Amino acid sequence: MVEFRVDRSGGVPAYRQLMNQVREALRLGWLQPGDRLPTVRAVVASSGVNVNTVLKAYRELELAGLLEVRQGSGTFIKTTLGSATPEVVADLQQQLEDWVRTAHQSGMEHEDVAALMTAVLARDKDHQL
């Protein structure tokens, strides 16, 4: 089950953060069709956000076709976003963790690593790699 976290210091609205976390979990294979999301009450208790914030996030995800609300049973994942198998994702995650550890050992700080990753992803998006 996914555990939501909300960063109040950032400029991203809380409902959007919840939506992004569900999308990320879907892309990484951590959530699969049929998985049940935490109840609205549980998300409110664990993250400290307003009930309406959670309802808005779940509603937006439902409208996007990613969730299904079953009256009296809960909110469930309807489809997935990831294209790689869980095994491939796990292998790539391990490689990335090793790379990040090496980068930190080389003196790079977290922000440096994030900036480098963003730059590489931008170049890849433009098919420059």
N, C-alpha and C positions, 0 to 999 in steps of 0.2 A: 504494500500500500504506500502511496506517496505521502510524504510529510511536507506540508506547505510551510514556506518561510516568507516573510514580508520584510523588505528593507524600506524603512520609513525615511531614510536619509536620501534616497535616490529620487529622481524626478518621475519615475514610472508609477502610474496609479496602481494601487493594491490589487484591484480586480484584474488588471493586465498582467501583473506579476504572477497571479494564480494561474491565469490562462497560459502564460508562457511556460510555467513549470509543468503543466499537464502536457503541452505540446512537446516539450523537451523529453519528458518521460516516454511519450509515444515514439518519438524519433529514435530514442536509444533502446527501445524494446523493454523498458522497465514496466510499462503498462501495456496490457494486451486486451483485445476485444473480450468482453465479458467480465473484466476486472471491475470491482466496485470501488468507487471513490469514497473518501471519508464523508460522513454526513456534514451538512452545513453547520450544525451545532458543534461537531468535533473540530472543524476548521476554525470556527470562531474562537473556541476555547484554546486551541494550540497556537494560533497566530495573532489573536487579539484584534482582528478586523471586525467590522460591522457585518451583521447578518446580510444586509442588502448588498454588500460588496461581494460576498461569496455567491449569493444568488445571481448577481449580474454576471460573474465569471462563468458559472455553470450554464446559465442561459445562453451566453454568447457561444460557448463551446457546443451546446446542443444545437443552436442555429447553424453552426458551421458543420454539423453532421458528425461530430466526434463523440458526443455523449448521448445517452438515452436515459431518460428519467422514467422509472417504473414506479408508479404510485404505490406507496406503502412498502416498497422494497429497497429503494435507493437510487443512486445515480451510477450508471455503468458505462464503461468504455464501449463504444459502438464500432470503431474502426481504428486502424493504426496509421502512422505517418512514416515510419521507418522503412527503408528499402533494404537494409543489410540484415543478415541473420544475427541473432543474439550472440552467437559464437564469434562472428567477425567483429561485432561491436566490442565485445569483451577483450579480444586480442588487440584491437586498435586502442582501446582505453588503456590497456597495460603499457603499450608502446608509448603512448602520449604521457602517461604518468612517469615512465622512465626518462623521457626527454625533458619533462618539466623539472624533475629532480636534478638532472645533469645541468640544466640551465641555472637553477638556484645554486648548485655547487660551484658554478662558474662565476658567480657573483651577480647574476641577474636577480632583480627583485620581482615581486608578483606583477607589478604594473608594467615592467619591462617585458615580461613573458607575454602578458595580455596584449601589449602593443605589437609585439612581433607576430603573434598569432593573428591578430586583426589584419596586419599588413600582408601576411602570406595568404590569408583567405581572400582579401581584396584582389590580390594579383591573380589568384586561382580563378576567381569569378570572372575576371577579364581575360581568362585563358592565356595568361602570360607565363604560366609554369610549364 
